[in-house]
């Protein structure tokens, strides 16, 4: 899965800049990205099941 992220700003002044960007009255260069907050969302596999690991080991031994 691709890496996904959420980005937001808490500062009302920065929110105004982003609203202006959406209206094409400003550019992202007008925003102070140091004030941005973000959260990376990385998909992780389910925990390994001991039964599946045992079966896989047996399959590998048979196949050598």
Secondary structure by P-SEA (a helix, b strand, c coil): ccccbbbbbccaaaaaaaaaaaaccccccccccccbbbbbbbbbcccccaaaaaaaaaaaaaac
